[in-house]
Amino acid sequence: MENNTYLMDIESDTELARLQVQESLFNELIDLFPPQFVPGAGKRILDVACGPAGWLLKVIQTHQEMSGIGVDLSVRMIRYARAQAEARGLAVQLSIMDILQPWNFPDAHFDLVNARFINGMLPVLAWSRLFQECWRVLRPGGVVRHTEFAHVSTPNSPSAEKLTMLTYAAIYKAGQMFSPYAMGANAILAQTLKQVGFTNIILIPYLVDYSYGTSLHQLMYKDLQISNEHLKPFLAKMQVAPAEELDRLREEWEKEWQNKNFCGHWYLSSMSAVKP
């Protein structure tokens, strides 16, 4: 797809599987709704770049008095999400859409617009336009929420730390991160929300401990193992390090991850704001 800015192959089976695992983890960790949003009959929800739509399906299964629309650029993701919705008997609309283009929704139509983990697919120059579209499609009193990774910390795994920094540098070089040193963008994006006109901005931090011996250690290992493999073409394209250096780091990463002293924290933040 010419307009695809996603860092990995969005149509691959392994990426679909990875996102399913990721959704099951973060749907348990992150609050279902932002604090400013009150669910109720007739409320309309839009989930942008919804992937397999795990969050949206959970929302509608829990609150069937509301209606939901999920959009994503990936044909495979939308097909899978539609099959899941049909199997559960959920009335959810799922469509293929490029969120970098003007949205085909009427003004003041939704009560909540949700976006999760889209830093790696959105050029930094597109954020203002995206929040302007959120503003346009939200009703007065509507809420926008953006949940994103902030940083990965693995202090006793030098290879993981190096791979993380090289990935940051590559994404920054591609114009899809505000800094080459950290993925967290919500501090900057809070100012963008204010400029668009949003108020009552709330930021909620989350932390995932995936150190050796925790219940999430192997789950995160599998997630990042797939990510490392899928990021190979992108890192090669960005030329942040020689291919042999990246292969060596991945081999060391595999060993360090299984060390009984391995420590790892994944920091996230969820930011929400209200259209007055």
N, C-alpha and C positions, 0 to 999 in steps of 0.2 A: 504493500500500500504506500503510495507516494506521500501521504500526509502522516504516516505513522512515525511518531517520535519516541515510541516505547523502546527501552534499551535492550529488550530481549525479544524473542520470537513469540508474538502474542497468539499465534495460531497453533503452537505445538502442544502435544498431549502432556508433556512433562511440565510445561508452564501452567497449564490448567490444573494439574495435580498439585503443583506447588502452591498455587493460590487457594485451592480448597483447604489445604492444611493450614495455611496462613490465616484464612478466614475463621476456621474453627478455633484457632488460638485467640485471635483478637476479638472475635464476637463474645468470648467469655470474659476477656480482660477489660474491654472498653465499654462504658455505659451505652445502652442501646440508643438513648437520645441525649442531646445536649441539654443542660439545665434550663435553658430559656424556652424549650419546646414542651408543650403539654399535648399529649395525644388525645384524640377525640373523634367522634363521628364526623365524616365529611372532610377530614384533613387530607391534604394531598402531599405526597412526598416524591422528590426526584433524587435518584442516586446516580451521580455522574461517574463515568469510567467504572462501572459497577463490577466488571469481571464476572465471576460465576454467580454474582448477586446473592451471596450468602447472607449479608447483612439485611438487604431489602426483603428477602424471603422470610427471614426471622421476624422482621418488623410486622409484615402483613399477617404472618401466621399468628403472631401474638395479638395484633390489633386489626382484625378483619373488618372493623368499621371504617378503616381508613383505606385510601387507594394509593398505589405506588407505581412509579415508572422508573425503569432502569435503562441506562444507555451505555454502550461501549463500542469501541472501534472494531473489536474482534468478532468475527462471524462465529468462530468456535465457542467463545465465551457466551454469546447470546443464545446460541442453539442449546448449549448445555443448561443455561439458566431457564430457558423456556421449558425444557424437558423436566427439570426439577419442579418448576411451578405447576406444571400439569400433573405430575405425579402426586403432589401434595394437595391438589385441588385449590390452588391459590389464584385469585384474579389479579395478576400482575402484568403490566404491559412492559415488554422488553424489546428494545429496538437498537439497531446499529446506527451509531451517530458519532461524528467527529466533534468533540467538545471544543476544538480550536476554531471551529466555524460558528457562525451565528446559529443560535438554537431555534428549532422550529416549534416553539411553545408560545402561547399567548402571554401577554403581560399580566402580572398579578394573579398567577394561576396556582402557585404552590405555597405550602406553609413551611416546608423544610426542604432545603437542598443540601445533600450530603456528598462529600468528596473524601476519599480515603486513599492515601499512598499514591498520589499522582505527581509528586515532585520529579520523579525520574522520567516522566513523559511530557512534562510541560515546560516549554522555554520560559525563562524568567520574564521575558518581555510580554508574555501572554497572560500573566496573572491579573493584571488590571482589567483586561477585556473579559476574562472569565468571571471576575467578581461583579463587573458591570452587568453581565448576563444574569448572574444570580440575583442581583438587585432587581432587574427588569421582570423576571419571572416570579419573584416572591410577592406575596400579598403584604400589605402593611402589617407589621407584627410578625412577619415570617422570619425564619432563622436559617442561616447558612453555617455549616460546620465543615471544617477541614482538619483531618487527622493525618499525622505524618510522622515518619521516623525522624528523630533528632540526631542520634549518634549511636554508634556501636563501640563499646569499650571492652577490650580483651587484653588487659595489662600484662599478663604473663604468656601471651602468644605473639611474639614479634612478627611472625609471618602474617597472622590475621590483621594485626595493626597496619602492616605495610600494605597488604591488599586493600584494606579499607581506604587508606589514604590515596592509593593509586586510583581506586574507583571514584573517589570524590574528585580527584584532579581531572579525570576523564569526563565526568558528567559536567564539571565546571567548564572545561574546554569546549564541550558541546553546546554550552549556553543554557544548560538546564539546572544549574544550581547557582545560588547567590555567592557562595564562598567555596574555595577549593579545600577547605579544612573541616567543614561540618555540613551535614545535610539539612539540619533544622532550618526552616524558613519562616516559621510562624511569627517570630519576633519582627521580621521585616514585613510580613504579610498583614500583621495587625495594623500597621500604618497604612497599607494599601486599602484595607477594609474601611478605615476611617475616612480616607480620601474619597472613596466611592459614596460614603454617607452612612455606613453601618454604625451602630452604637451598641452599648452594653456588651462589650467584648470580654469573653471569659476564656481563660487558658487553663487546661487541666493536664498535668503531667502524669505519665505512666512509666513503669519500669518493668522489664522482663528479665528475670534472673535465669540464665541458662548455663550456669556453672556446672562442672562435673558433679554428678550425683543428684541434680535436680530433675524434676519430672519433665522439664522442657529441654534438657540437654540434647537428647538424640533428635527430638523434633526439629529444633533449630539447626542442628547439624545437617539434617537432610535438606531443609529449606535452603541454607546457605551453600551447600554442596551443589545443588541444582543451579542456584544463582551464579555461582562461580563459573560453572560450565557454560551457562547461557551468555554470560558477559564476555566470554573470550573474543568473539568477533568485534564487539564494541570497543573493548580495550585495545585490540590490535589496530582498529581503525583510528583511534585517538592517539596512538603511538606514545603512551605514557611510560612504557618500559619495553625492553626487548622480550620477545615471545618466550625465549628460554628462561628469562628471569621470572616471568609470570608462572611458568610451569613449575619452576623450582619452589616458588612461594606456595603454590597450591599443594605440592607434595608435603612440604613442611607443615602447612596448615592442617592437613589430614592427621598427621602424627600428634601435633600439639593439642588438637581438639580432644583427643582420647587420653591425654595425660590426666591423672587423678587430681592434679593441682590446678587444672584449667579453671579460669574464672572469666565469666562473660556477662555483661549487662547490655541490654538494648533499651535505649531511651526513646520514648514517644511523647507527642503532645497533641491534644485535641483542642482546637480553637473554634469558638462559635461566636456569632454576632447577630444582632437583630436589625431588621429594616424598620425604622420608625413608622 
